[in-house]
């Protein structure tokens, strides 16, 4: 999926009623990264930093995504996530 970084961005008009989970499925088809490995953020015009869209059941409108916004897709670092879970288990066992 690292090759998705070199792909040209897509420009699409998306309805505000589109759920994040459905958007992730669209991203899977476009970029080849499985839904479970995606983290989506958006950045509106004039926003310095992107905001995470972390609930697949919420809509674009819920997050305030408007015309001209940029949606960014990142890949979950599976190894880092596994290491973090292991650290949390160790901390609970102490």
Secondary structure, 3 states (H helix, E strand, C coil): CHHHHHCCCCCCCCCCCCEHHHHHHHHHHHHCCCHHHEEEEEECCCCCCCEEECCCCCEHHHHCCCCCCEEEEEECCHHHHHHHHHHHHHHHHC
